Structure formats: C-alpha cells, structure tokens
Amino acid sequence: MLKELQKRFDAASLSYCDLHGLERDRDWVMLKLQEEIGELTQVWNTKTGRGRDKGLSHEDLDQSLADEVADALGMLLVFAHQHELDLAESIARKWRFDCNDLTSPTSI
C-alpha cells in the first residue's frame, strides 16, 4: 500500500516539475520537503494565534492546515520513493503495527 502511494506521489511530483520546467533531483526533493514543512508551520502558527490571520476564517485555516499536511506528506513519500525506503517495514519496527493490515488493533 505505501509503496504504491510513494509511486503515485512520485509520478505527480514528476508531472509538476515537467509542467513548470523544474529540474527535480534529490536535493530539490529535500528542499521542497523543507518548504512544505515550513508552510505547515506557518499555517499552524496562524491557527494558534502566533501569526497574522490575513483575514482567513477558521474554516479557511482548517482547509489550509489539511492542504499543507497533504503537501508535506506527499513530499515525504516522494523522498522515501527516491531513496527506495521500505516504510512499511520501518513502521512495523518503529510504531509496532502492520500498516498493511488495517483490521488488527494497534499495540505499542
């Protein structure tokens, strides 16, 4: 499941770079991941009263937060794909559950 998500996000990232004439290498992916984490942090700061709201409603901020989480997750999956990381194995080892078996209860 995760490997397929990694492939799909990677393909979407490649399409984005092709569309905008960007050269996508490993450094670009890492920098883009950092950019997305920064944008997520900025929305969080705004949502928690640590930044200007720029006239955005609570609903707008909730949507922005979800969008930035999606962007950060996407770039993290692209990074994992580029480095051929087995996230399912790491999740099983670090989080102690099988992410491919959504019927089992989790235990730590």
Secondary structure, 3 states (H helix, E strand, C coil): CHHHHHHHHHHHHHHHHHHHCCCCCHHHHHHHHHHHHHHHHHHHHHHCCCCCCCCCCHHHHHHHHHHHHHHHHHHHHHHHHHCCCCHHHHHHHHCCCCCCCCCCCCCC
